[in-house]
Amino acid sequence: MERQEVSKTESYPPHIIEQLLVHSLPEAMEGEPLSGRVIRQIESRMSDFFLGESGSEMKSRLRTYEGDDLGLISKMLGEWVIERYGSANSFEEAVREQTQEREEIEPLNSLLNFGVHEDRLHLHVYPAGSLGTREQLGQLRDGFQKLAERLKDKDLEHIQIIEGISWIVEKNPRLLEHLGFVIDRDEDGEMWTDGHGNARATISRENFLTKWGE
């Protein structure tokens, strides 16, 4: 599978950086600018990606920005990512490695991983700025097929619901419906979002295995 390398003069996709940041951006302290919240997020959850002199310089650059444009901050960080890692692919490999070390997740492929809480299996999406739309769809299908096999194992036999909360759902609800999922909507039919560009899609164990199992 081919990955799209990003030129060093370009930025890692800012909307993906934004998703990494806003997923659990800490609440603002009194008088704290948005950049301060982003720096605290970086230091608590993304410190491994901002080590060394270049990381310190990036945080110093952020501290000079007192505005509230998260898109601009994400663009600044996206440019730094390419300067630091050289390519989108290298950054994403680092994210996958650190995520697997820090969190109780199981990878399915380079796009999808999952975690388990009670009888629910939560699908998560790795940053995928180096993948084109066709490659992302291929990885979704591949990941679902692998998960269907994994659900047959004894340690996951209690799972009843598979769900994903992601920007992919918000931007491609019809695609997820085509893949067998149900989009979370309110009584008026409006898609639920978490306020950060993420929507929820769910599917029962039985329907998932029917759709994706052999």
N, C-alpha and C positions, 0 to 999 in steps of 0.2 A: 504494500500500500504506500502510495506516494504522499509525502507531507510537503506542505507549502512552506519553504523557508522564507523568512522575513528579512529584508535588507537591514543592515545595521543603521541606515539613515532613517528607518521607519520606526513606528511604534507598535508594540504588541497591542492587539485590539483593545481599546480603552473600555468597551462595554464588558469585556470579560474580566478585566482588572476590577471594574466597578462591582461586578458580582462577587468577586473574592472579598472585597472590602465590606460591602453593605450587609452581607449575610449575618454578621454578628457585630456590627459597629457599636462600640460602647456608648452609653448615654453621655450627653455633654455635661461637663462640670461647669460651674458658674463662670461665665465670661470666656469659656474655652471656644476657640474657633474650630471649624470643621477639620482643619489640618491637624489640630491637636488630637482629635478623636481618631483620625486615620493613623497617626503615629503610634498612639496607644494600641490600636488594633494590630499594627505591624509588630510592635514589641511583644505583644502577648501571644499572637497566633501565627505570625509570619516572620519571626526574627531570623530564622535560618536562611531566608532569602535576602536579607539585608545586612549580612555580616561584612566586616572589614571597612576599609577607608571609604570605598565607593558607597557603601550603605549609609555610613555616617554623613557623607556629603549629601546624599539624597534626602535624608531626614532634616538636615540643616536647610536644604532648599525648600522643603515643605513648610518649615516653621516660619518662613518669610511670607507665606501666602495666608492672608487673613480673610479671604472670600469664602463663599459657601457653594461654589460650583464643584460638585463631586466629579462631574465629567472632566473638568480641567485637571483636577488632581489625578484622576485616573489616566489621563493622557500623559502627564508628567511621569507617572510611575511606569506607564507602558514604554515610553522612550528609554527610561532608565533600564528596564528589563532587557531590552535588546542591547544596550550598551554593556550591561553586566554579563549576560549569558550568551550573547552573540547570535542567538536564533530563538524563535518561538519553541521549536522542538526541544532544545536544551533546557529551557525554563520549565516546560511542561513535564519533562522527565524528572526534574528536581522536585517539582510539586508532588508528583505521584509518589516518589520515594519518601518524602517527608510526611505526607499524609498517611501512608501506610505504617510508618514508624510511630506516629503520634496517636492515631485514632483506631478504634476497634472496627475496622472495615475489612472487606475482602474484595480484591480487584477482580473484575470480569474481563476487562480488556483496557486499552488505552483511553477509553472514553467513560466507561461505567465502573462503579464499584457499589457495594451495598453494605448496610449495617442492619442489625436486627433489634427490635424492641418489642418484647412480649410476642403477640401473634402477628406483628406487622414487619414486613421487610421493606426497608427504605432504600430506594435507588438514589445514587448521587452521581453527578457528572463532574469529571475532571475538567480543568481548563482545556479548551480545544481550539485555540486560535490558529494552529498549524494545520487543521483539518478543513477541507472544503465541505460544502453541503452534502455532496454525494458520499464522501468518506464518513461524515458523521452519521448519515443514515445507515451505511453499511456497518458501522460499529454498533449502532443501536440494535440492529437485527442480530448481529453476531453475539452481542451481550445478552440479549433476551433468550437466544437459543442455549447459550451456556448456562444461564440461570435456570431454565426449564430442567436441564439435566441435574443441576445442583439441588433443586427443590425435592428431588427424589431421595436425597440422602436423609438419614435418620435425624440428624441434628436440625434439619429444617422442616421436618414433617408437620410441625405445629403451626407453620405459617399459614395464615388465612387471607391476608391482604398484601398486595404489592403496591407500593405508592412511590411517587416521585414528585418533589417540589423543586422546580427548576425554571430558568429562563427559557429552556428549550420548550417546555410546555406552554409558557405564555406566548411565545412567538410562533409556535407551530401546533395549535390545538387540534386542527383537523388531521395532522399527521399522527398525533398520538391516538386519536380516535380510530384512525385507520389501522393502527398497530394493536388495537383491542382495548385501549384504556378509556375510562370515563373521566371527563373533565369536571372538576368541582365547580359548580355554578350556584348562584343564589336563586331565590324564588322567581326573579324576573329574567332568569336565563343569563345573567351577567357572570362572566368568569371571575372566580375568586382569585385575588392576588395578595401577596404579603406586603405590598407597598414598595417593594424593591425589584419589581420586574419578574417575580417568580410566581408561577401558578401550580396547582396540584392536579395530578392525574392518578387514578387508582384502578385496580383490576383485581378481581378475586383470584384466589389460587386456582380454582377449577377452570375459570375462563382463560387464565394465563397458560396453563398446561395444555388446554385444548388448542389454543392459538399457536403456541411455540414449542410444545413437546412433540416428540415423534409419534 
